[in-house]
Each structure stands twice: as structure tokens, then as C-alpha cells.
Amino acid sequence: MTWRSTGVAAATVPVGGKREITVDGRSVVIVRLSDGFFGLEGICPHLGGMLVDGTIDRDGVVCPEHGATFEVRTGAVRCDPDGIEPPQGAVPPLQRFPVRQTGPMLEIDA
């Protein structure tokens, strides 16, 4: 993997906010928490919900389609769409991508 520009200025993503970018043809959502920026695959593996349209709940991102919740920092499943706690649920974790700020801009390792 290699660091590349996202085209996103850090100042445009508020704490608790998110932005979608495309990396090699696939959706990645960048989320800003109080301790930094985090990149996750942007499509929920359950039924394809666009996570950029979901909500941020504490340090999790909630899929707008069926409510699967993923930890922003790790991509781990917090709760699957049926409310089943992992590891019993059927939803796999999200792929995670490191994000860093270089000057005013964000870069992603993807």
C-alpha cells in the first residue's frame, strides 16, 4: 500500500463528520473522531448501504439500510442488523485504511 492524496482538506471534515472518496474504483468513507481521522470501506457488507449516508454513534458508524454498526477505529462489527452481538452475527468487519493529515490535506494508505 502507498500513501496518496484524498483531495479532502482536513478542515472540511468536522469532528463527528464523514466524507466519501473513491480509491481505485471503490468507496471509502473518512470519519473524523476527536482523536483523529479514520478510513473504512464505504459500503456495508450486509446489503450494500452507503456508510457515508449513515450516522455516527459515539465511535461507531451505523449503516442507513439495516442498522449494522461498525467501530470506526477498527472496522469491527459492534452490532449486526438483527441486533446480534459479534461474533455470532453474519456481518463481516469493514476493511480499514490509515489516514493522516499532511499540511491542510488528508492522505490515505490504500
Secondary structure in CASP SS format (residue, H / E / C, confidence):
PFRMAT SS
TARGET T0000
AUTHOR 0000-0000-0000
METHOD secondary structure of the structure
MODEL  1
M C 1.00
T C 1.00
W E 1.00
R E 1.00
S E 1.00
T E 1.00
G E 1.00
V E 1.00
A E 1.00
A H 1.00
A H 1.00
T H 1.00
V C 1.00
P C 1.00
V C 1.00
G C 1.00
G C 1.00
K E 1.00
R E 1.00
E E 1.00
I E 1.00
T E 1.00
V E 1.00
D C 1.00
G C 1.00
R E 1.00
S E 1.00
V E 1.00
V E 1.00
I E 1.00
V E 1.00
R E 1.00
L E 1.00
S C 1.00
D C 1.00
G E 1.00
F E 1.00
F E 1.00
G E 1.00
L E 1.00
E E 1.00
G C 1.00
I E 1.00
C C 1.00
P C 1.00
H C 1.00
L C 1.00
G C 1.00
G C 1.00
M E 1.00
L H 1.00
V H 1.00
D H 1.00
G C 1.00
T E 1.00
I E 1.00
D E 1.00
R C 1.00
D C 1.00
G E 1.00
V E 1.00
V E 1.00
C C 1.00
P C 1.00
E C 1.00
H C 1.00
G C 1.00
A C 1.00
T E 1.00
F E 1.00
E E 1.00
V C 1.00
R C 1.00
T C 1.00
G C 1.00
A C 1.00
V E 1.00
R E 1.00
C E 1.00
D C 1.00
P C 1.00
D C 1.00
G C 1.00
I C 1.00
E C 1.00
P C 1.00
P C 1.00
Q C 1.00
G C 1.00
A C 1.00
V C 1.00
P C 1.00
P C 1.00
L C 1.00
Q C 1.00
R E 1.00
F E 1.00
P E 1.00
V E 1.00
R E 1.00
Q E 1.00
T E 1.00
G C 1.00
P C 1.00
M E 1.00
L E 1.00
E E 1.00
I E 1.00
D E 1.00
A C 1.00
END
